[in-house]
Amino acid sequence: MKLFRRIYFVLLSCIVIAWSAPSFAGQWITNQKIQYLYAGDAGGRYAVKLVGINPNPANCGASFDLAMDINSLKLKAMWAMLLTAYVTDKPISVYLNGCEGINNLPVITDISFGW
Protein backbone atom coordinates (compact mmCIF):
# COMPACT_ATOMS: atom_id res chain seq x y z
CA MET A 1 0.00 0.00 0.00
CA LYS A 2 2.88 2.41 0.76
CA LEU A 3 4.38 1.75 -2.67
CA PHE A 4 1.03 2.52 -4.32
CA ARG A 5 0.75 5.82 -2.40
CA ARG A 6 4.28 6.78 -3.33
CA ILE A 7 3.73 6.03 -7.03
CA TYR A 8 0.40 7.88 -6.93
CA PHE A 9 2.04 10.93 -5.31
CA VAL A 10 4.91 10.98 -7.83
CA LEU A 11 2.56 10.68 -10.82
CA LEU A 12 0.20 13.31 -9.48
CA SER A 13 3.12 15.68 -8.85
CA CYS A 14 4.43 15.18 -12.39
CA ILE A 15 1.00 15.88 -13.87
CA VAL A 16 0.57 19.07 -11.83
CA ILE A 17 4.04 20.34 -12.76
CA ALA A 18 3.58 19.52 -16.46
CA TRP A 19 0.14 21.14 -16.52
CA SER A 20 1.31 24.34 -14.87
CA ALA A 21 4.65 24.66 -16.72
CA PRO A 22 3.39 27.05 -19.43
CA SER A 23 2.48 29.56 -16.74
CA PHE A 24 6.16 29.85 -15.81
CA ALA A 25 7.24 30.85 -19.33
CA GLY A 26 5.86 34.40 -19.29
CA GLN A 27 7.69 37.47 -18.05
CA TRP A 28 7.03 41.18 -17.60
CA ILE A 29 9.51 43.51 -19.30
CA THR A 30 9.09 46.82 -17.50
CA ASN A 31 9.68 50.53 -18.21
CA GLN A 32 10.88 50.31 -21.79
CA LYS A 33 10.62 52.84 -24.59
CA ILE A 34 9.48 51.83 -28.07
CA GLN A 35 11.99 52.07 -30.93
CA TYR A 36 9.50 51.28 -33.70
CA LEU A 37 6.11 49.75 -34.43
CA TYR A 38 5.28 47.57 -37.42
CA ALA A 39 1.96 46.49 -38.90
CA GLY A 40 2.21 44.68 -42.19
CA ASP A 41 2.15 41.68 -44.40
CA ALA A 42 5.30 39.94 -43.16
CA GLY A 43 3.47 37.00 -41.65
CA GLY A 44 0.38 39.17 -41.11
CA ARG A 45 1.82 40.47 -37.87
CA TYR A 46 1.92 43.46 -35.65
CA ALA A 47 5.37 43.94 -34.15
CA VAL A 48 7.16 46.15 -31.65
CA LYS A 49 10.86 46.86 -31.12
CA LEU A 50 11.95 48.14 -27.73
CA VAL A 51 14.90 50.52 -27.37
CA GLY A 52 18.18 48.80 -26.55
CA ILE A 53 16.93 45.33 -25.56
CA ASN A 54 15.84 42.07 -27.19
CA PRO A 55 13.87 40.24 -24.47
CA ASN A 56 13.29 36.56 -25.09
CA PRO A 57 12.04 34.79 -21.93
CA ALA A 58 10.61 31.80 -23.82
CA ASN A 59 13.81 31.22 -25.85
CA CYS A 60 12.06 31.89 -29.16
CA GLY A 61 13.92 31.53 -32.44
CA ALA A 62 14.36 35.30 -32.81
CA SER A 63 13.99 38.34 -30.62
CA PHE A 64 14.62 41.33 -32.89
CA ASP A 65 10.89 42.18 -32.67
CA LEU A 66 8.05 41.35 -30.30
CA ALA A 67 4.92 40.04 -32.02
CA MET A 68 1.25 40.50 -31.23
CA ASP A 69 -1.37 37.84 -31.97
CA ILE A 70 -3.58 39.23 -34.75
CA ASN A 71 -6.46 37.06 -33.52
CA SER A 72 -6.33 38.42 -29.98
CA LEU A 73 -9.45 40.15 -28.71
CA LYS A 74 -7.13 42.70 -27.05
CA LEU A 75 -5.22 43.57 -30.23
CA LYS A 76 -6.88 46.94 -30.91
CA ALA A 77 -6.59 48.09 -27.29
CA MET A 78 -2.95 46.99 -27.04
CA TRP A 79 -2.08 48.61 -30.38
CA ALA A 80 -3.70 51.87 -29.23
CA MET A 81 -1.64 51.78 -26.02
CA LEU A 82 1.54 51.17 -28.02
CA LEU A 83 0.79 54.04 -30.40
CA THR A 84 0.11 56.35 -27.47
CA ALA A 85 3.35 55.39 -25.75
CA TYR A 86 5.32 55.79 -28.98
CA VAL A 87 3.89 59.22 -29.86
CA THR A 88 4.29 60.57 -26.32
CA ASP A 89 7.72 58.92 -25.85
CA LYS A 90 6.55 57.28 -22.60
CA PRO A 91 7.75 53.92 -21.28
CA ILE A 92 5.55 50.84 -21.27
CA SER A 93 5.66 47.41 -19.70
CA VAL A 94 4.84 44.31 -21.75
CA TYR A 95 4.11 40.75 -20.71
CA LEU A 96 5.73 38.21 -23.02
CA ASN A 97 4.42 34.66 -23.16
CA GLY A 98 5.30 32.15 -25.87
CA CYS A 99 6.46 32.42 -29.47
CA GLU A 100 4.67 32.72 -32.81
CA GLY A 101 4.87 33.51 -36.49
CA ILE A 102 7.25 32.87 -39.33
CA ASN A 103 10.21 34.24 -37.38
CA ASN A 104 9.15 32.58 -34.10
CA LEU A 105 9.07 35.88 -32.19
CA PRO A 106 8.23 36.44 -28.50
CA VAL A 107 4.53 37.29 -28.11
CA ILE A 108 3.11 40.27 -26.21
CA THR A 109 -0.03 39.21 -24.35
CA ASP A 110 -0.50 42.23 -22.04
CA ILE A 111 0.61 45.87 -21.89
CA SER A 112 0.75 48.32 -19.02
CA PHE A 113 1.64 51.98 -18.47
CA GLY A 114 3.30 53.25 -15.32
CA TRP A 115 5.40 50.32 -14.14
Backbone as ProteinMPNN parsed JSONL, in Angstrom:
{"seq_chain_A": "MKLFRRIYFVLLSCIVIAWSAPSFAGQWITNQKIQYLYAGDAGGRYAVKLVGINPNPANCGASFDLAMDINSLKLKAMWAMLLTAYVTDKPISVYLNGCEGINNLPVITDISFGW", "coords_chain_A": {"N_chain_A": [[0.81, -1.19, 0.0], [1.994, 1.243, 0.751], [3.824, 1.601, -1.318], [2.092, 1.957, -3.495], [0.867, 4.407, -2.77], [3.108, 6.08, -2.849], [3.851, 5.935, -5.568], [1.506, 6.947, -6.706], [1.561, 9.58, -5.627], [3.934, 10.594, -6.816], [3.287, 10.444, -9.575], [1.018, 12.12, -9.651], [2.203, 14.53, -8.849], [3.959, 14.971, -11.009], [2.111, 15.341, -13.084], [0.781, 17.68, -12.252], [2.913, 19.54, -12.272], [3.671, 19.431, -15.003], [1.32, 20.352, -16.182], [1.107, 22.948, -15.228], [3.387, 24.168, -16.168], [3.5, 25.891, -18.556], [2.673, 28.33, -17.493], [4.863, 29.359, -16.239], [6.477, 30.363, -18.183], [6.066, 32.982, -19.057], [6.884, 36.536, -18.825], [7.222, 39.758, -17.376], [8.373, 42.662, -18.947], [9.656, 45.573, -18.017], [9.143, 49.18, -17.96], [10.09, 50.263, -20.567], [11.096, 51.966, -23.518], [9.689, 52.505, -26.791], [11.129, 51.601, -29.835], [10.369, 51.194, -32.539], [7.286, 50.602, -34.339], [5.416, 48.108, -36.073], [3.189, 47.204, -38.575], [2.062, 44.951, -40.767], [2.417, 42.968, -43.794], [4.272, 40.946, -43.457], [4.072, 37.958, -42.567], [1.618, 38.593, -41.618], [1.584, 40.222, -39.292], [1.656, 42.177, -36.274], [4.122, 44.133, -34.878], [6.632, 45.049, -32.44], [9.442, 46.942, -31.473], [11.644, 47.31, -28.883], [13.603, 49.85, -27.282], [17.005, 49.337, -27.235], [16.981, 46.696, -26.095], [16.51, 43.12, -26.427], [14.297, 41.234, -25.463], [13.666, 37.846, -24.522], [12.16, 35.694, -23.078], [11.026, 33.148, -23.434], [12.785, 31.745, -24.948], [12.597, 31.98, -27.806], [12.894, 31.605, -31.415], [13.845, 33.962, -32.546], [14.493, 37.371, -31.59], [14.394, 39.98, -32.389], [12.186, 41.53, -32.825], [9.022, 42.017, -31.158], [6.127, 40.181, -31.216], [2.569, 40.462, -31.86], [-0.46, 38.785, -31.328], [-2.577, 38.471, -33.999], [-5.142, 37.583, -33.86], [-6.03, 38.09, -31.371], [-8.359, 39.21, -28.938], [-7.723, 41.487, -27.626], [-6.157, 42.99, -29.276], [-6.639, 45.509, -30.659], [-6.896, 47.327, -28.514], [-4.393, 47.012, -27.245], [-2.696, 47.806, -29.329], [-3.449, 50.472, -29.596], [-2.555, 51.448, -27.116], [0.194, 51.07, -27.455], [0.714, 52.795, -29.623], [0.084, 55.245, -28.427], [2.031, 55.365, -26.386], [4.33, 55.41, -27.979], [4.069, 57.808, -29.512], [3.982, 59.738, -27.484], [6.382, 59.31, -26.306], [6.679, 57.767, -23.974], [7.425, 55.341, -21.415], [6.611, 51.827, -21.466], [5.267, 48.74, -20.168], [5.519, 45.345, -20.96], [4.019, 42.123, -21.204], [5.402, 39.11, -21.918], [4.752, 36.045, -23.476], [5.303, 33.018, -24.698], [5.853, 32.028, -28.2], [5.569, 32.944, -31.684], [4.585, 32.923, -35.188], [6.221, 33.373, -38.43], [8.893, 34.037, -38.0], [9.182, 33.137, -35.448], [8.788, 34.732, -33.054], [8.936, 36.377, -29.791], [5.879, 36.751, -27.948], [3.661, 39.375, -27.222], [1.347, 39.561, -24.683], [0.058, 41.149, -22.865], [-0.154, 44.621, -21.898], [1.079, 47.454, -20.142], [0.943, 50.713, -18.651], [3.025, 52.842, -16.686], [4.646, 51.265, -14.977]], "CA_chain_A": [[0.0, 0.0, 0.0], [2.882, 2.407, 0.761], [4.379, 1.746, -2.666], [1.033, 2.519, -4.316], [0.747, 5.822, -2.405], [4.285, 6.784, -3.332], [3.726, 6.027, -7.034], [0.403, 7.876, -6.934], [2.041, 10.927, -5.313], [4.909, 10.984, -7.835], [2.56, 10.677, -10.82], [0.205, 13.312, -9.481], [3.119, 15.678, -8.846], [4.427, 15.176, -12.386], [1.001, 15.876, -13.868], [0.57, 19.073, -11.834], [4.042, 20.335, -12.764], [3.578, 19.521, -16.463], [0.143, 21.143, -16.518], [1.314, 24.343, -14.874], [4.655, 24.656, -16.721], [3.393, 27.054, -19.433], [2.477, 29.563, -16.744], [6.162, 29.853, -15.807], [7.235, 30.846, -19.333], [5.864, 34.399, -19.291], [7.687, 37.469, -18.048], [7.025, 41.182, -17.599], [9.511, 43.508, -19.301], [9.094, 46.822, -17.504], [9.682, 50.525, -18.207], [10.884, 50.308, -21.791], [10.619, 52.845, -24.593], [9.476, 51.834, -28.075], [11.991, 52.074, -30.926], [9.496, 51.285, -33.699], [6.105, 49.748, -34.432], [5.279, 47.57, -37.421], [1.956, 46.49, -38.903], [2.209, 44.676, -42.191], [2.151, 41.678, -44.402], [5.299, 39.939, -43.156], [3.472, 36.998, -41.652], [0.377, 39.171, -41.109], [1.82, 40.468, -37.872], [1.922, 43.463, -35.649], [5.369, 43.936, -34.147], [7.16, 46.151, -31.652], [10.861, 46.857, -31.117], [11.952, 48.143, -27.732], [14.901, 50.516, -27.373], [18.177, 48.801, -26.552], [16.926, 45.327, -25.561], [15.845, 42.07, -27.188], [13.866, 40.245, -24.475], [13.294, 36.557, -25.089], [12.043, 34.791, -21.932], [10.609, 31.797, -23.822], [13.811, 31.219, -25.855], [12.057, 31.89, -29.16], [13.916, 31.529, -32.438], [14.363, 35.297, -32.814], [13.987, 38.344, -30.62], [14.616, 41.332, -32.891], [10.891, 42.181, -32.669], [8.049, 41.347, -30.304], [4.919, 40.038, -32.019], [1.251, 40.5, -31.227], [-1.372, 37.837, -31.971], [-3.578, 39.232, -34.752], [-6.462, 37.058, -33.521], [-6.33, 38.422, -29.98], [-9.453, 40.15, -28.711], [-7.132, 42.697, -27.052], [-5.216, 43.571, -30.227], [-6.883, 46.942, -30.91], [-6.588, 48.091, -27.294], [-2.947, 46.995, -27.035], [-2.081, 48.611, -30.384], [-3.701, 51.874, -29.229], [-1.636, 51.781, -26.022], [1.538, 51.172, -28.018], [0.785, 54.041, -30.398], [0.105, 56.349, -27.468], [3.351, 55.386, -25.751], [5.324, 55.789, -28.981], [3.894, 59.216, -29.862], [4.292, 60.575, -26.319], [7.717, 58.918, -25.852], [6.548, 57.28, -22.598], [7.751, 53.916, -21.278], [5.549, 50.843, -21.272], [5.658, 47.411, -19.704], [4.84, 44.314, -21.751], [4.114, 40.755, -20.711], [5.727, 38.214, -23.023], [4.425, 34.662, -23.165], [5.297, 32.148, -25.871], [6.464, 32.422, -29.467], [4.666, 32.719, -32.807], [4.872, 33.505, -36.486], [7.254, 32.869, -39.327], [10.206, 34.237, -37.378], [9.151, 32.578, -34.096], [9.071, 35.877, -32.185], [8.235, 36.44, -28.503], [4.533, 37.29, -28.109], [3.114, 40.267, -26.206], [-0.032, 39.209, -24.348], [-0.496, 42.226, -22.045], [0.61, 45.87, -21.894], [0.748, 48.321, -19.017], [1.638, 51.976, -18.469], [3.3, 53.248, -15.319], [5.404, 50.315, -14.144]], "C_chain_A": [[0.861, 1.264, 0.0], [3.462, 2.668, -0.623], [3.345, 2.388, -3.591], [0.862, 4.017, -4.037], [1.908, 6.639, -2.96], [4.224, 6.982, -4.849], [2.633, 7.032, -7.393], [0.864, 9.316, -6.719], [3.01, 11.438, -6.386], [4.204, 11.298, -9.154], [1.704, 11.939, -10.747], [1.061, 14.578, -9.497], [3.611, 15.996, -10.252], [3.339, 15.797, -13.26], [0.772, 17.345, -13.527], [1.679, 19.97, -12.36], [3.959, 20.513, -14.274], [2.421, 20.418, -16.89], [0.373, 22.619, -16.255], [2.578, 24.937, -15.483], [4.5, 25.847, -17.657], [3.216, 28.373, -18.684], [3.802, 30.153, -16.261], [6.939, 30.509, -16.939], [7.146, 32.36, -19.511], [6.703, 35.277, -18.379], [7.302, 38.905, -18.405], [8.361, 41.831, -17.932], [9.037, 44.927, -18.998], [9.876, 48.068, -17.925], [10.615, 50.614, -19.404], [10.254, 51.264, -22.787], [10.552, 52.051, -25.892], [10.39, 52.442, -29.125], [11.174, 52.216, -32.204], [8.319, 50.329, -33.557], [5.979, 49.292, -35.874], [3.928, 46.874, -37.538], [2.01, 46.218, -40.39], [1.999, 43.241, -42.575], [3.182, 40.601, -44.1], [4.747, 38.972, -42.103], [2.177, 37.519, -41.056], [0.488, 39.563, -39.655], [1.892, 41.94, -37.531], [3.157, 43.241, -34.791], [5.826, 45.224, -33.482], [8.642, 45.895, -31.439], [11.094, 47.814, -29.968], [13.359, 48.704, -27.861], [15.939, 49.741, -26.562], [18.115, 47.392, -26.002], [16.217, 44.395, -26.533], [15.378, 40.988, -26.217], [13.372, 38.974, -25.138], [13.139, 35.519, -23.973], [11.663, 33.354, -22.294], [11.609, 31.139, -24.763], [13.264, 30.966, -27.255], [13.203, 31.899, -30.167], [14.561, 32.863, -32.756], [13.814, 36.255, -31.771], [14.194, 39.78, -31.088], [13.331, 42.161, -32.84], [10.09, 41.407, -31.627], [6.748, 41.325, -31.085], [3.668, 40.187, -31.17], [0.341, 39.57, -32.02], [-2.486, 38.615, -32.68], [-4.997, 38.742, -34.472], [-6.876, 37.384, -32.085], [-7.479, 39.423, -29.895], [-8.936, 41.481, -28.171], [-6.252, 43.448, -28.043], [-5.42, 45.075, -30.418], [-6.524, 47.789, -29.692], [-5.081, 48.145, -27.058], [-2.243, 47.857, -28.073], [-2.274, 50.097, -30.086], [-2.771, 52.309, -28.099], [-0.213, 51.95, -26.541], [1.711, 52.457, -28.817], [0.868, 55.254, -29.476], [1.478, 56.476, -26.819], [4.419, 55.852, -26.731], [5.265, 57.285, -29.282], [4.287, 60.128, -28.71], [5.665, 60.282, -25.731], [7.714, 58.5, -24.374], [6.902, 55.796, -22.541], [6.5, 53.065, -21.065], [6.145, 49.6, -20.621], [4.861, 46.409, -20.526], [5.038, 42.957, -21.088], [4.312, 39.86, -21.915], [5.436, 36.782, -22.592], [4.338, 33.86, -24.459], [5.952, 32.765, -27.089], [5.447, 32.185, -30.582], [5.223, 33.293, -34.091], [6.008, 32.852, -37.241], [8.624, 32.939, -38.672], [10.283, 33.731, -35.947], [9.537, 33.632, -33.057], [8.37, 35.751, -30.831], [6.904, 37.176, -28.675], [4.142, 38.166, -26.918], [1.671, 39.851, -25.946], [-0.716, 40.268, -23.5], [0.433, 43.435, -22.09], [0.138, 46.722, -20.727], [1.542, 49.609, -19.101], [1.994, 52.097, -16.996], [4.014, 52.263, -14.421], [6.859, 50.674, -14.2]], "O_chain_A": [[0.521, 2.246, -0.66], [3.577, 3.818, -1.05], [3.685, 3.267, -4.384], [0.727, 4.808, -4.971], [1.72, 7.742, -3.473], [4.512, 8.069, -5.351], [2.815, 7.867, -8.279], [0.584, 10.182, -7.548], [2.912, 12.589, -6.813], [4.497, 12.314, -9.783], [1.68, 12.732, -11.688], [0.676, 15.582, -10.096], [3.672, 17.162, -10.642], [3.617, 16.675, -14.076], [0.588, 18.167, -14.425], [1.399, 21.064, -12.851], [4.152, 21.619, -14.778], [2.54, 21.163, -17.862], [-0.127, 23.46, -17.002], [2.815, 26.134, -15.318], [5.313, 26.767, -17.57], [3.58, 29.428, -19.203], [3.856, 31.331, -15.91], [7.959, 31.15, -16.688], [8.064, 32.964, -20.066], [7.169, 34.85, -17.323], [7.085, 39.232, -19.572], [9.364, 41.572, -17.268], [8.121, 45.428, -19.649], [11.075, 48.021, -18.2], [11.78, 50.99, -19.274], [9.031, 51.36, -22.887], [11.261, 51.061, -26.071], [10.424, 53.662, -29.291], [11.267, 53.237, -32.886], [8.35, 49.384, -32.769], [6.386, 50.002, -36.793], [3.571, 46.052, -36.695], [2.006, 47.151, -41.193], [1.486, 42.422, -41.813], [2.975, 39.442, -44.461], [4.943, 39.163, -40.902], [1.677, 36.951, -40.085], [-0.408, 39.275, -38.862], [2.149, 42.802, -38.371], [3.228, 42.258, -34.053], [5.466, 46.327, -33.893], [9.053, 44.751, -31.245], [10.777, 48.999, -30.067], [14.217, 48.085, -28.491], [15.772, 49.52, -25.362], [19.12, 46.914, -25.477], [15.419, 44.836, -27.36], [15.996, 39.925, -26.147], [12.736, 39.019, -26.191], [13.907, 34.558, -23.923], [11.953, 32.434, -21.529], [11.318, 30.083, -25.324], [13.44, 29.887, -27.819], [14.349, 32.169, -29.809], [15.712, 32.9, -33.192], [12.79, 35.983, -31.144], [14.171, 40.704, -30.274], [13.4, 43.389, -32.814], [10.441, 40.284, -31.264], [6.31, 42.368, -31.571], [3.697, 40.059, -29.946], [0.37, 39.572, -33.251], [-3.249, 39.334, -32.035], [-5.959, 39.426, -34.819], [-7.956, 36.991, -31.642], [-7.556, 40.364, -30.685], [-9.632, 42.493, -28.25], [-5.653, 44.459, -27.676], [-4.456, 45.837, -30.344], [-5.914, 48.85, -29.828], [-4.545, 49.197, -26.711], [-1.294, 48.566, -27.742], [-1.361, 50.894, -30.3], [-2.254, 53.426, -28.124], [0.503, 52.86, -26.123], [2.735, 53.13, -28.703], [1.639, 56.18, -29.727], [2.02, 57.576, -26.717], [5.317, 56.606, -26.356], [6.298, 57.955, -29.303], [4.87, 61.188, -28.937], [6.077, 60.927, -24.766], [8.629, 58.838, -23.623], [6.698, 55.073, -23.517], [5.482, 53.532, -20.554], [7.363, 49.44, -20.54], [3.668, 46.601, -20.763], [6.08, 42.681, -20.493], [3.488, 39.847, -22.83], [5.814, 36.355, -21.501], [3.388, 34.019, -25.226], [6.522, 33.855, -27.035], [4.568, 31.333, -30.453], [6.197, 34.046, -34.088], [6.658, 31.921, -36.767], [9.42, 32.006, -38.78], [11.318, 33.869, -35.294], [10.481, 33.451, -32.287], [7.333, 35.097, -30.728], [6.814, 38.119, -29.46], [4.271, 37.76, -25.763], [0.862, 39.792, -26.872], [-1.944, 40.291, -23.417], [1.64, 43.301, -22.292], [-1.04, 46.716, -20.369], [2.682, 49.611, -19.565], [1.324, 51.508, -16.148], [3.986, 52.42, -13.2], [7.683, 50.008, -13.573]]}, "name": "protein", "num_of_chains": 1, "seq": "MKLFRRIYFVLLSCIVIAWSAPSFAGQWITNQKIQYLYAGDAGGRYAVKLVGINPNPANCGASFDLAMDINSLKLKAMWAMLLTAYVTDKPISVYLNGCEGINNLPVITDISFGW"}
